Amino acid sequence: MHVDELLKLAKKGKFDEVEAGWVLAAGEAEADLELLLAVPQILVDRGQRELAETLLWYLVDALREQGRPERALAAARRGGELLPGSDVLRGLLADLYGELHGHSDDVGDLLRLTLGSEDLPLDTALVALETLMALRPGCYVLDRQRGVVGRVRGVDAERGGAVVEFADGEKCYGPKMLGRLEPAEDDDFRALSAFERDRLVALAESDPQELVRLALTTLDRRMALRRLRLYLEPIVGSWSKWWSRARDMLRRSADIGMTAGGSPSLFLRAKPLTHGERLKRRFDSAEDLLGRLATALHVVREAAEPGRVEPEVVGHVARELAALARSRQADAGPLALAAAAVAEAAARSFGGGESAPCVGPDAAIEALREPEEFVAAVADPQVLACTLEFVRRLAPPGWQDALVAAMPLMSREGCEAAARALSAEGAEDAVAQGRRELLARPESHAGALAWLWRDSAAGRADEVDAAAVLIQVLTKLTGLVRDADLTEAQRKERIAELRSALFLRGGAALGDVLAAARPEQLVAVKALSERNPALTDAMQADLAKALRQVRPALFEKAVPPYEENVVYTTPAGVAKRKADLEQIAHVRLPQVIREIGQAAGFGDVSDNAEYQSAVQERARLAERAARIQEEIAEARLITPELAAADHVTVGSRVRARNLDSGQEESFTFLGPWDADVERGIYAYNAPLGRAFMGKGVGQTATFRMGTDERRWEILAVEPGV
C-alpha cells in the first residue's frame, strides 16, 4: 500500500486499515521515511498513541532487519519526539545507540545518564544524549544562562553529567541542565582569554588584525575603540605601542572597517569571511610549518562535516600540503616526517584513497633517532598523533623502541597516541616498557604522568606500582610550582592536568590505590600531599581523608622516634642520592637511548647483539632509577630530636670499648647514603648498626659475621647530628 493511501486512511479515522497497510509500507526498502512518519503523527493528534507506538516499533524493527540501523535510529528518534512517555521506544533507542556507537568507551555511561533515567522524558533524554555525545573533551561551550564560556573536561558518569571548566572553577551539567549549553567556536575570544591567553598574546604580536577580528566576531560586531581597549589591553601589554602598529594594518583591512576621528569605532564589514576562508587564511599565514600542519588537520576534521568547509578551500590545502611534503622529502628531520604524515592523512580524507608516502622507512627512523628533538619539533598533540600513526603504517625497523624512548617526553595526548600505535601492532610489551621508563624518569612530562596515573589507577598498567605513580605525581606537582623554566601559563596548564587526572571522578581511584600501597609508600604520600603548594586545601583534605581510611595510625599524635620501613638520612645523603639519580637520568639513560637508535639504524635488530645489549641496559637503568626515586621520596631527615635518646638510635654517636682489644672506639650511625667507614660513620640498618640499635650505656653490642664475633661495651651515647 502506498504511503499516500495510509495518510488518507489515518485522516479518515480508519485505524484498523492503517495498521494492516502499515506492515506492507514499512517493509518497502525505498519507502520515504519522512512521509511514512507523518502517519504516526496523525495518530498521535487523533489520540491513538498506543497504535502509533505499535506502528513505530514495527517500523524500527523492520529497518533493523533490513540492515539499516541509521534509518532505524532516525525513525526511533522521531518516535521519541512524538511519544516522550514511551518505554518501548526508550528501550529501542538505547539498543540502537549502543549498536551504532558501541566503539565509544563511554557510550554505556551516556545511555545510563539519559535514556536510562526514568526521571527524564524521552524527548529531553534524546537531546541530552546527543549533546553529551557532541561534547568532546577540550571543546568550548557557552552557558547561555550565565553568559560565560567554558572548556569541556569530559563526561563523568559518577557525577552524572558533563564537566565543564570555567575561569572560576568546574561545574557539572546533568541531563536536565545541558540545554543551557551551546557550542562555541574554537577561536571564541572569551574562551581564548580564559584558557589560551598565550595564543592571543602571540596573535597580538604576529597578526593584530586577526586579534581584533576575533574580539569583534565574539563580543560585538561594532565596538568603540575605548570599549575594545578594555578587552585587548590585558593581552597586548603596552597599548600605545601596540595600537600605533595595529592601526595602520586595520585601515588596510578587507574585513574590518574603522570610522574617522580621534575616538573611532571598529566594525566587521557586511560580508565577513566564511569559516572555511578563515581556516584557509590561518593555514596560509601560519608562521611556521608546524602551525600549517596543525591547521591542515583542523581542515581535515572540519571537512568531514558536510558544508563546513568549501571544496575550493579543501583543494587548496590538499595541494599545498602535497607540495610541502615533496619539498621536504630530502630532509630526514621530524617535521619532514610530520609533513608527510599530514599530507597522507589529507589525501586519504579528501580524496578517499591513500597517497604514496613521501618519506620512506629509513628517513622515518632517522627522524625518531633523537626522542627529545622529535617531541620538541612535533609539539602539537594532533600533529604528533597523526605522525605516530603514520610511523606505525610505515613500520621502520626499531620504530617501537623509538616510541617507547620518546613517551616520557610526550604530552598525555602523545602518550595515548603512542600506546594506540603500539597496541594496534600487538606490542603490549612495548607499551608496558614505556610505562616503566616513564615512571623511572623524574623529568617525565606532566602530561605523560597524567596518562600513566589514569592507566595505573584504572588497573590497566599492572607492570607499574600505582602507589609509586601516585608518589611521582605528587612529587611532580611540587616541582612544577618551583620550575623556573616554565611560563606561568604552562605551569597552570600542567598543574591543572595532573590535578584533574589525580581527582578524576572525585578521586574514586585514590582509595583503591592507597589500600594496596606499602606502609612506607603511605608515609611518602602523606608527606608529599601535606602543604603541597600545587594542591588546594580541599584536595589536601581529600587525600588526608583517603589516607586516614586506609591507615589511621599515620595521623596519631604519638609518632615513634624510629620506623623500620623508612630510610633515614641527612641532607648531604639526600644530595648524594639525587646526584646518583641525575647521573642515570641525564647521562646514562640518554646515552643508552642514543646507542639503541644507532644500533637500530644498522638494519634488522633480531640478530643485532649491540642493539639487544643496549635495550637490556636501558631496562636495568630504568629499574634502578625508579628504585632510587622511590627511596628519595620515602626518605626522612635525621633530626636532633630523633637522635636525642638515652639509647642507641638513628643519628647516635656511640663511644664503646672493644672487649677483645680493650681499646675505645667511636661509631656514628647515620643513613645508608651517609656511610663512610674511614670516618667512623656507619649505616644504622647495616648488620653492625643493627647490633647497636636499642642498646643503652653499660650494655653489650654483639656483631657476628660468619664464624667471627665481635663485642663492645657501650660507654656513652649522644646525638651525632
KOLBA-572948 format. One record per residue (C-alpha): residue in three letters; x, y, z. Coordinates in steps of 0.5 Angstrom, whole numbers, padded with zeros to 4 digits, always signed. Layout:
% KOLBA-572948
ALAXYZ...
***
This chain:
% KOLBA-572948
MET+0000+0000+0000HIS+0003+0007-0002VAL+0004+0012+0004ASP-0001+0017+0001GLU-0006+0012+0002LEU-0004+0011+0009LEU-0004+0018+0011LYS-0012+0019+0008LEU-0014+0013+0012ALA-0011+0016+0018LYS-0014+0022+0017LYS-0021+0019+0016GLY-0020+0015+0023LYS-0020+0008+0019PHE-0014+0006+0024ASP-0015-0002+0023GLU-0014-0001+0016VAL-0008+0004+0017GLU-0005-0002+0022ALA-0006-0007+0016GLY-0003-0003+0011TRP+0003+0000+0015VAL+0006-0007+0015LEU+0007-0007+0008ALA+0009+0000+0007ALA+0014-0001+0013GLY+0017-0007+0009GLU+0019-0003+0003ALA+0026-0001+0003GLU+0025+0005-0001ALA+0020+0008+0003ASP+0020+0015+0004LEU+0022+0015+0011GLU+0019+0023+0013LEU+0013+0021+0009LEU+0012+0015+0013LEU+0013+0018+0020ALA+0007+0023+0018VAL+0002+0017+0020PRO+0004+0016+0027GLN+0004+0024+0028ILE-0003+0024+0025LEU-0005+0018+0030VAL-0002+0022+0036ASP-0006+0028+0034ARG-0012+0024+0034GLY-0011+0021+0041GLN-0009+0014+0038ARG-0002+0014+0042GLU-0002+0006+0043LEU-0003+0005+0036ALA+0002+0010+0034GLU+0007+0007+0039THR+0006+0000+0036LEU+0007+0002+0029LEU+0013+0006+0030TRP+0016-0001+0034TYR+0014-0005+0028LEU+0018+0000+0023VAL+0024+0001+0027ASP+0024-0007+0028ALA+0023-0008+0020LEU+0029-0003+0019ARG+0034-0006+0023GLU+0032-0013+0020GLN+0034-0010+0013GLY+0041-0008+0016ARG+0039+0000+0016PRO+0041+0002+0023GLU+0042+0009+0022ARG+0035+0010+0019ALA+0032+0006+0025LEU+0035+0010+0029ALA+0032+0016+0026ALA+0025+0013+0026ALA+0026+0012+0033ARG+0029+0019+0035ARG+0023+0022+0031GLY+0018+0017+0035GLY+0021+0019+0042GLU+0019+0026+0040LEU+0012+0024+0039LEU+0011+0020+0045PRO+0016+0022+0050GLY+0013+0018+0055SER+0014+0011+0051ASP+0018+0006+0055VAL+0018+0002+0049LEU+0022+0007+0044ARG+0026+0009+0050GLY+0029+0001+0050LEU+0029+0001+0042LEU+0033+0008+0042ALA+0038+0005+0048ASP+0039-0001+0044LEU+0040+0003+0037TYR+0045+0008+0040GLY+0049+0002+0043GLU+0049-0002+0037LEU+0052+0004+0033HIS+0056+0008+0038GLY+0059+0002+0042HIS+0066+0003+0040SER+0066+0009+0044ASP+0069+0007+0051ASP+0063+0012+0055VAL+0057+0010+0051GLY+0055+0006+0056ASP+0055+0011+0062LEU+0052+0016+0057LEU+0046+0012+0056ARG+0045+0011+0063LEU+0045+0018+0065THR+0040+0020+0059LEU+0036+0014+0057GLY+0037+0010+0063SER+0034+0016+0067GLU+0026+0015+0068ASP+0026+0022+0071LEU+0027+0025+0064PRO+0022+0025+0059LEU+0024+0021+0053ASP+0025+0027+0048THR+0029+0031+0054ALA+0033+0025+0054LEU+0035+0025+0047VAL+0037+0032+0047ALA+0041+0031+0053LEU+0045+0024+0050GLU+0046+0028+0043THR+0049+0034+0047LEU+0053+0029+0051MET+0056+0026+0045ALA+0058+0032+0042LEU+0062+0035+0048ARG+0069+0032+0046PRO+0074+0034+0052GLY+0077+0041+0050CYS+0072+0044+0046TYR+0069+0050+0048VAL+0062+0052+0050LEU+0057+0058+0052ASP+0053+0057+0058ARG+0047+0062+0056GLN+0044+0063+0063ARG+0051+0065+0066GLY+0054+0068+0060VAL+0060+0065+0060VAL+0065+0061+0056GLY+0068+0054+0059ARG+0072+0048+0057VAL+0069+0041+0057ARG+0073+0037+0061GLY+0069+0031+0059VAL+0063+0026+0062ASP+0064+0024+0069ALA+0059+0018+0070GLU+0059+0019+0078ARG+0058+0026+0078GLY+0052+0025+0073GLY+0054+0029+0067ALA+0059+0034+0063VAL+0064+0037+0067VAL+0066+0044+0064GLU+0072+0048+0067PHE+0071+0056+0068ALA+0075+0061+0070ASP+0072+0061+0077GLY+0072+0053+0078GLU+0069+0047+0075LYS+0061+0046+0074CYS+0058+0039+0072TYR+0052+0040+0068GLY+0047+0034+0069PRO+0042+0032+0063LYS+0037+0037+0065MET+0042+0043+0065LEU+0045+0041+0058GLY+0040+0045+0055ARG+0044+0051+0058LEU+0050+0050+0054GLU+0051+0051+0046PRO+0058+0050+0042ALA+0063+0056+0042GLU+0068+0056+0036ASP+0075+0054+0037ASP+0077+0061+0037ASP+0072+0065+0041PHE+0075+0071+0044ARG+0072+0070+0051ALA+0075+0062+0051LEU+0082+0064+0049SER+0082+0070+0054ALA+0080+0065+0060PHE+0084+0058+0057GLU+0089+0060+0052ARG+0092+0067+0053ASP+0099+0065+0051ARG+0095+0064+0044LEU+0092+0071+0044VAL+0099+0074+0046ALA+0102+0071+0040LEU+0097+0073+0036ALA+0097+0081+0038GLU+0105+0080+0036SER+0104+0077+0030ASP+0097+0079+0027PRO+0094+0085+0031GLN+0088+0085+0025GLU+0086+0078+0027LEU+0086+0079+0034VAL+0081+0085+0033ARG+0077+0081+0028LEU+0076+0075+0034ALA+0074+0080+0039LEU+0069+0083+0034THR+0066+0077+0032THR+0065+0074+0039LEU+0064+0080+0043ASP+0060+0085+0039ARG+0061+0087+0031ARG+0061+0094+0032MET+0065+0097+0038ALA+0068+0104+0040LEU+0076+0104+0041ARG+0075+0105+0048ARG+0071+0099+0050LEU+0075+0095+0045ARG+0081+0097+0049LEU+0078+0094+0056TYR+0079+0087+0053LEU+0085+0088+0049GLU+0090+0092+0054PRO+0091+0086+0058ILE+0093+0082+0053VAL+0097+0087+0048GLY+0101+0090+0054SER+0104+0097+0052TRP+0097+0099+0049SER+0100+0106+0046LYS+0106+0102+0042TRP+0101+0096+0040TRP+0096+0101+0037SER+0101+0105+0033ARG+0103+0099+0030ALA+0096+0096+0029ARG+0092+0102+0027ASP+0096+0102+0020MET+0094+0095+0019LEU+0087+0096+0021ARG+0086+0101+0016ARG+0088+0097+0010SER+0084+0091+0013ALA+0079+0088+0008ASP+0075+0085+0014ILE+0075+0091+0019GLY+0072+0098+0018MET+0074+0104+0022THR+0071+0110+0023ALA+0075+0117+0022GLY+0076+0122+0028GLY+0080+0121+0035SER+0076+0116+0038PRO+0074+0112+0032SER+0069+0105+0032LEU+0071+0099+0029PHE+0067+0094+0026LEU+0066+0088+0022ARG+0065+0089+0014ALA+0058+0087+0012LYS+0061+0081+0008PRO+0066+0077+0013LEU+0070+0071+0011THR+0067+0064+0012HIS+0069+0059+0017GLY+0073+0056+0011GLU+0076+0062+0009ARG+0078+0064+0016LEU+0082+0057+0016LYS+0085+0058+0009ARG+0088+0065+0012ARG+0090+0062+0018PHE+0094+0056+0014ASP+0097+0061+0009SER+0099+0066+0014ALA+0102+0061+0020GLU+0109+0063+0022ASP+0112+0056+0022LEU+0111+0049+0019LEU+0108+0046+0025GLY+0103+0051+0025ARG+0101+0050+0018LEU+0100+0042+0019ALA+0096+0044+0025THR+0091+0048+0021ALA+0091+0043+0016LEU+0089+0037+0021HIS+0084+0042+0023VAL+0081+0043+0016VAL+0081+0035+0015ARG+0077+0035+0021GLU+0072+0040+0019ALA+0071+0038+0012ALA+0069+0031+0015GLU+0062+0035+0016PRO+0058+0037+0010GLY+0058+0044+0009ARG+0063+0046+0014VAL+0069+0048+0009GLU+0068+0050+0002PRO+0071+0045-0003GLU+0076+0050-0006VAL+0079+0051+0001VAL+0080+0044+0002GLY+0083+0043-0005HIS+0088+0049-0004VAL+0090+0046+0003ALA+0091+0039+0000ARG+0095+0042-0006GLU+0099+0046-0001LEU+0101+0040+0004ALA+0103+0036-0002ALA+0108+0041-0004LEU+0110+0042+0003ALA+0111+0034+0003ARG+0115+0034-0003SER+0119+0040-0002ARG+0122+0037+0005GLN+0123+0030+0002ALA+0130+0030+0002ASP+0130+0032+0010ALA+0131+0027+0015GLY+0128+0031+0021PRO+0122+0031+0025LEU+0118+0036+0021ALA+0119+0033+0015LEU+0116+0026+0018ALA+0110+0030+0020ALA+0109+0034+0014ALA+0109+0027+0010ALA+0104+0024+0015VAL+0099+0030+0015ALA+0100+0030+0007GLU+0098+0023+0007ALA+0092+0024+0012ALA+0089+0030+0008ALA+0090+0025+0002ARG+0086+0020+0005SER+0081+0024+0008PHE+0080+0029+0002GLY+0081+0024-0004GLY+0078+0018-0001GLY+0084+0014-0002GLU+0092+0013+0000SER+0097+0017-0003ALA+0104+0014-0003PRO+0108+0017+0003CYS+0114+0022+0001VAL+0118+0019+0007GLY+0121+0012+0007PRO+0122+0008+0013ASP+0130+0010+0013ALA+0128+0017+0014ALA+0123+0016+0019ILE+0127+0012+0024GLU+0132+0017+0023ALA+0127+0023+0025LEU+0126+0019+0031ARG+0133+0018+0033GLU+0133+0023+0038PRO+0127+0023+0042GLU+0128+0030+0045GLU+0129+0033+0039PHE+0123+0030+0036VAL+0118+0031+0041ALA+0120+0038+0042ALA+0119+0039+0034VAL+0113+0036+0033ALA+0110+0039+0039ASP+0102+0040+0037PRO+0099+0034+0040GLN+0094+0033+0034VAL+0100+0033+0029LEU+0104+0028+0034ALA+0098+0023+0034CYS+0098+0024+0026THR+0105+0023+0026LEU+0106+0017+0030GLU+0100+0013+0026PHE+0104+0015+0020VAL+0110+0011+0023ARG+0106+0005+0025ARG+0104+0005+0018LEU+0111+0005+0015ALA+0114+0001+0021PRO+0121+0002+0020PRO+0126-0002+0024GLY+0126+0000+0031TRP+0120+0004+0031GLN+0117+0001+0037ASP+0123+0002+0041ALA+0124+0009+0039LEU+0117+0011+0041VAL+0118+0008+0048ALA+0124+0012+0049ALA+0120+0018+0047MET+0114+0017+0051PRO+0117+0020+0058LEU+0118+0027+0054MET+0111+0027+0051SER+0104+0030+0053ARG+0098+0026+0055GLU+0095+0026+0048GLY+0102+0024+0045CYS+0103+0018+0050GLU+0096+0016+0048ALA+0097+0016+0041ALA+0104+0012+0042ALA+0100+0007+0046ARG+0095+0006+0041ALA+0100+0006+0035LEU+0104+0000+0039SER+0098-0003+0041ALA+0095-0004+0034GLU+0101-0008+0033GLY+0100-0012+0039ALA+0106-0009+0042GLU+0103-0009+0049ASP+0110-0011+0052ALA+0113-0004+0049VAL+0107+0000+0052ALA+0109-0004+0059GLN+0116-0002+0058GLY+0114+0005+0056ARG+0110+0006+0063ARG+0116+0003+0067GLU+0121+0008+0063LEU+0116+0014+0065LEU+0116+0012+0072ALA+0123+0012+0072ARG+0125+0019+0069PRO+0124+0024+0074GLU+0124+0029+0069SER+0118+0026+0065HIS+0113+0031+0062ALA+0107+0032+0067GLY+0102+0030+0061ALA+0106+0023+0061LEU+0105+0023+0068ALA+0098+0024+0068TRP+0097+0019+0063LEU+0101+0014+0067TRP+0096+0015+0073ARG+0090+0015+0069ASP+0092+0008+0067SER+0095+0005+0073ALA+0089+0008+0078ALA+0084+0004+0073GLY+0088-0002+0073ARG+0091-0002+0066ALA+0098-0002+0068ASP+0100-0008+0072GLU+0107-0007+0070VAL+0108-0001+0075ASP+0106+0000+0082ALA+0100+0005+0082ALA+0102+0008+0089ALA+0109+0009+0086VAL+0106+0013+0081LEU+0102+0017+0086ILE+0108+0019+0089GLN+0111+0021+0083VAL+0105+0025+0081LEU+0105+0029+0088THR+0113+0030+0087LYS+0112+0033+0080LEU+0106+0038+0083THR+0111+0040+0088GLY+0117+0041+0083LEU+0112+0045+0078VAL+0111+0050+0083ARG+0118+0051+0083ASP+0120+0050+0076ALA+0123+0057+0073ASP+0124+0055+0066LEU+0116+0055+0065THR+0112+0060+0063GLU+0106+0062+0068ALA+0101+0059+0063GLN+0105+0053+0062ARG+0105+0052+0070LYS+0098+0053+0071GLU+0096+0048+0065ARG+0101+0043+0067ILE+0099+0043+0074ALA+0091+0043+0072GLU+0092+0037+0068LEU+0096+0033+0074ARG+0090+0035+0079SER+0085+0033+0074ALA+0088+0026+0073LEU+0089+0025+0080PHE+0082+0027+0082LEU+0078+0024+0076ARG+0071+0022+0078GLY+0072+0025+0085GLY+0079+0022+0086ALA+0075+0015+0087ALA+0081+0011+0085LEU+0085+0014+0090GLY+0082+0010+0096ASP+0084+0003+0092VAL+0091+0005+0090LEU+0092+0007+0098ALA+0089+0001+0100ALA+0094-0003+0096ALA+0100+0001+0098ARG+0106-0001+0103PRO+0107+0003+0109GLU+0113+0007+0107GLN+0109+0009+0101LEU+0103+0011+0105VAL+0108+0015+0109ALA+0111+0018+0103VAL+0104+0020+0100LYS+0102+0024+0107ALA+0109+0028+0107LEU+0108+0030+0100SER+0101+0032+0100GLU+0101+0036+0106ARG+0102+0043+0105ASN+0103+0041+0097PRO+0103+0048+0094ALA+0100+0046+0088LEU+0094+0043+0091THR+0088+0047+0094ASP+0086+0046+0101ALA+0080+0042+0099MET+0085+0037+0095GLN+0090+0036+0101ALA+0084+0035+0106ASP+0081+0029+0101LEU+0088+0026+0100ALA+0088+0026+0108LYS+0081+0023+0109ALA+0083+0017+0104LEU+0090+0016+0108ARG+0086+0016+0114GLN+0081+0011+0112VAL+0087+0006+0110ARG+0092+0008+0116PRO+0089+0012+0122ALA+0096+0011+0125LEU+0099+0016+0120PHE+0095+0021+0124GLU+0096+0019+0131LYS+0100+0024+0135ALA+0105+0020+0138VAL+0110+0018+0133PRO+0115+0013+0135PRO+0122+0016+0134TYR+0125+0011+0129GLU+0121+0007+0124GLU+0124+0001+0121ASN+0121+0002+0114VAL+0123+0009+0113VAL+0130+0011+0110TYR+0133+0016+0115THR+0139+0020+0112THR+0142+0027+0113PRO+0141+0033+0108ALA+0148+0031+0105GLY+0146+0024+0104VAL+0140+0026+0100ALA+0144+0030+0096LYS+0149+0025+0094ARG+0143+0020+0092LYS+0140+0025+0088ALA+0147+0026+0084ASP+0146+0019+0083LEU+0139+0019+0080GLU+0141+0025+0076GLN+0147+0021+0073ILE+0143+0016+0071ALA+0137+0020+0068HIS+0141+0026+0065VAL+0148+0022+0063ARG+0147+0014+0063LEU+0140+0014+0060PRO+0140+0019+0054GLN+0147+0016+0052VAL+0144+0009+0052ILE+0138+0011+0048ARG+0142+0014+0043GLU+0146+0008+0043ILE+0139+0004+0041GLY+0138+0009+0036GLN+0145+0008+0033ALA+0144+0000+0033ALA+0137+0000+0030GLY+0140+0004+0024PHE+0144-0002+0022GLY+0138-0006+0020ASP+0135-0012+0022VAL+0135-0012+0030SER+0133-0019+0031ASP+0141-0021+0031ASN+0144-0015+0033ALA+0148-0016+0039GLU+0149-0009+0041TYR+0142-0007+0040GLN+0140-0012+0045SER+0145-0011+0050ALA+0143-0003+0050VAL+0136-0005+0051GLN+0138-0009+0057GLU+0142-0004+0060ARG+0136+0001+0059ALA+0132-0003+0062ARG+0137-0004+0068LEU+0138+0003+0069ALA+0130+0005+0069GLU+0129+0000+0074ARG+0135+0003+0078ALA+0133+0010+0077ALA+0126+0008+0079ARG+0128+0005+0086ILE+0133+0011+0087GLN+0127+0016+0086GLU+0122+0012+0091GLU+0128+0011+0096ILE+0129+0019+0096ALA+0121+0020+0096GLU+0121+0016+0102ALA+0127+0019+0106ARG+0127+0022+0112LEU+0132+0027+0115ILE+0135+0025+0122THR+0134+0031+0127PRO+0137+0033+0133GLU+0130+0031+0137LEU+0131+0024+0134ALA+0138+0023+0136ALA+0137+0025+0143ALA+0135+0019+0146ASP+0138+0015+0152HIS+0140+0009+0148VAL+0143+0008+0141THR+0138+0010+0135VAL+0139+0013+0129GLY+0143+0019+0129SER+0147+0017+0135ARG+0154+0018+0136VAL+0157+0012+0141ARG+0163+0011+0145ALA+0165+0004+0146ARG+0170-0001+0149ASN+0172-0007+0144LEU+0172-0012+0149ASP+0177-0016+0145SER+0183-0011+0145GLY+0181-0006+0150GLN+0181+0000+0146GLU+0176+0005+0146GLU+0172+0006+0139SER+0167+0011+0136PHE+0161+0010+0132THR+0156+0015+0129PHE+0150+0011+0126LEU+0147+0015+0120GLY+0143+0013+0114PRO+0146+0008+0109TRP+0147+0014+0104ASP+0152+0018+0109ALA+0156+0012+0111ASP+0164+0013+0111VAL+0167+0008+0114GLU+0174+0011+0114ARG+0171+0017+0118GLY+0167+0012+0123ILE+0160+0013+0120TYR+0156+0007+0119ALA+0149+0006+0117TYR+0144+0005+0122ASN+0141-0001+0118ALA+0147-0005+0116PRO+0149-0011+0121LEU+0154-0007+0125GLY+0149-0002+0126ARG+0143-0007+0128ALA+0148-0010+0133PHE+0148-0003+0137MET+0141+0000+0136GLY+0137+0000+0142LYS+0143-0001+0147GLY+0144+0003+0153VAL+0150+0005+0157GLY+0153-0001+0160GLN+0150-0006+0155THR+0154-0010+0150ALA+0153-0010+0143THR+0155-0016+0139PHE+0156-0017+0132ARG+0157-0023+0128MET+0160-0025+0121GLY+0160-0032+0119THR+0165-0035+0125ASP+0167-0028+0127GLU+0164-0025+0133ARG+0166-0018+0136ARG+0163-0015+0142TRP+0163-0008+0145GLU+0161-0005+0152ILE+0157+0002+0151LEU+0161+0007+0155ALA+0157+0014+0152VAL+0151+0015+0148GLU+0150+0022+0145PRO+0147+0026+0139GLY+0151+0025+0133VAL+0148+0031+0128
***
